[in-house]
Each structure stands twice: as structure tokens, then as C-alpha cells.
Amino acid sequence: MTAQRRIVAGLFISLDGVVEAPETWHFPYMNDEMGAAVGEMNAAADTLLLGRKTYEAFAAAWPHQSGELADAINGIRKLVASTTLTGVEWNNSSVIEGDVVTALKELRQQPGGNINLTGSIGLTRTLLEAGLVDELRLLVHPVVLGTGLRLFPEGSARVPLKLTRSVTFSTGVLDLTYQPA
């Protein structure tokens, strides 16, 4: 019997819980330690799961990049959860048809590596509430932004988690790994 595939959600997050537009605040904290952590997550995956907005941002940027990380992201299978997109152009990309929760339950039963979910806040929330996230990896940045979309806004459903790993980078970023409790 093959092991079930795992869905691993990874997010850059501020100390006050903001996950919106990390490209505007996270880069001062990017260093070799964070690069290695992100690389480790990507190495275990054979599928990248994205919501529409994250897909559009990534598809606009990554095909024009080069290097090891760009090659990995451009080459990996990409699944897009969207109710509005009918087609995608970026290499190895396809739109999930039908209900995303049902589709991912089925995909987890197929052989393969991890399914990495990056960005895509609404999708992350949906999968957490559905109990489909096997690992939530938060790179908590030592900055308070004050405004912006938060991972867990007021009124969010309860999602019990347990901390399974923590590392502090020299920049003060906390690399925290949670699993369902």
C-alpha cells in the first residue's frame, strides 16, 4: 500500500498575521537559511497548488526567471484552483475542474510526492477547514504591518494544530511547522 500524498501549505506571514503581498515586505529577511527552507519544501513536492491570483502572479514572473529555484518552479506540475479560469498557459499547468476539495481528496490517494500549496490564502483557509492540510509551514517575519489580509481573520473556524518543528533564522524569522492536532 502506498502512502497518501501530503498537502503542505507554506506561507510568509508577519508577526501580526498578515499574509498579503509578501513581495512588499519579506525580502529584507531573505537569506540563505530561508532559501534552504524553501528549497527543502520544494524538493519533496511534485505538484504546486495555486489559487487563481497566486497563479497569475507567478505565471507573470517565474517563466522569465532563471536559476535553480526558477527551474524547479517552472518545471513542476502546477494545479490551479479557480472557478473563473478556463485555461492556463504556463508550462505544466492545468485548472482543477469541479469542486477543489473533492479533487484534492482524490489526488491525495494517487501515487506521488507532496502537493505544495503556496500563497493562495482563500484556498489555504478552505483546505485547512476541510482537514486536508497535512502540514502548515509558517515563516513568521519579525515585522508588524498593521494592515492587510490575515491568514486567520476574525470569525475564522477553529483549526486545532500542534507545533512539530521550530527553527529561528539569524534574521529573526521563525520557521514553524504545524500539523493537525
N, C-alpha and C positions, 0 to 999 in steps of 0.2 A: 504494500500500500504506500503510495507516495504521500509525502507531507503536503498539507494545504499551503497554498501560496499565502504570503502575508502582505497586508496593505500597511505601508509605512508612510505616515504623514510627517513632513518636515517643514518647519516654519521659522522664519526670522520674526522675533517678537520683541517689543520694547518692554521695559520694566513695568509700565502701566497697561500692558496687554494689547497695544496697538500692533496690528499686522499689515496694515495698509501701506502701500508704496514703500517697501523697504529699500528700494533703489535710491530713495532720497535721504536715508539716514543710516543705513547699515554699513556702507563701505569704509568709514573710518575705523571700523572694528575688524575688518577683513585682514587676516594674516595667514601664515602657513598652517597654524593649528586649525583654524576654521576651514581652510581649503582641504586639509586632510580629512576632517569630519564629513564634509560634503562629499568628497571623493569616495569615502568609505560607504556612505549611503548609496551612492550611485553604482558602486561596484557590485553590490548584492542584488541589483534590480535588473530586470529585462524589459520592464514596461514603465513608462512615465504616464501618470494620470493627471489630467489638467482640466480645469473648468474653462469655459469659453474665453473669459477675459485674460486669464493667465496664458492660455494657448495663443491668443492673438498677440500678446506682448512678447512671448517667447519666439513665435514664428517670425515676428518683425525683426528680432535681434540676432538670435542664435545662428541662423544659416549664414550670416555674414561674419561670424567669429571663427577663429582658428585656435588650435591648441588641444591638449588632451581632454579637458572638460567639454569644450565645444564639440569635438569629435564624438564624445560619448553621448552628449545630448542630441546631437543631430542624427546619430546612428540608431539610437534606441527606439523601440516601438512606442508610439505615443497614442493614447486614447483620450478623446475629448468628450467630456460630459456637457452637452448643450441641447437645449430644446429649440434653438433658433438656427444653428449652423446646419447646412445640408451637405456641405463638402469641405474638405480641408486640403491644402496644397503642400504643406511642409512634409518633407521626406518621412516615410514610415508612420504617417498619421492617419487616424480614422476616427469618425464620430461614433460614439456609443448610441445604438438605436434602442428605443424603448426606455423603460424605467432603469435608471442608473443603479439603484440598489439591487434589483433583480439581476442585472447584467454582471455586476461585480460579485455577487454571491456565486454565480455560475463560473466566472473567470477564476475565482479563488480555488475552485475544485479542479482546474486544469493544471497540468504539469508546468513548471516554470519557476523563475526567480521571483523576487519581491516585486510588488507593484508600488512604485513611489508616487506619492501624491505631494505635489509642491505648490505653494501659494494656494489659490483656489479656495478662499475662505468659506464661501457658502457650501461648496462640495465637502470640505473638511467637516463642517458642522453636521451636514446631513449624514455622512458616513460615521461620525462619532455617535450620533444619536441612534443610528441603526445598528451599532455594535460591530461595525465592520473594520474599524481601525485597530490593527494589532499592535501598533507601536506609534506613539506620538512623540516626535523628537522636536523639542523647542530649543532654539538658540536664542537665549534671553540676553538682550543687549542692555548695558547699564546706561540707559537714557530714558528720560520721561518725556514723551512727546505732547501730552496734554489733550490732543485731539486726534481723531482718526478711527477707522474701523477696528473694533476689537474682536479677538477670537471668540470670547465669551461675553456677549453683551448682556445687559440687564434682561432678566426673564429667560435666560437660556435654560434648557433642560439639564437636569443633574446627570453628570457623566463621572462615575467613580473611577479613579485612576490610582495606580501605585507607581511610585518612583522606583525604577530599576537600575538607573545609572546616572551619575552626575560627574561632570568634569568642569573645572574652571580654567578658561584660557587666560593667557597673560594680559589680554585686553580688558579683562573683567567680564567677558561674555560667559554665561553659563550654558553648557551643553547638557540638557536634561532629557532623559528618555523615560517615558511613561508607558505602561501597558494597562489594559482594562483590569480593574480590581475584582 
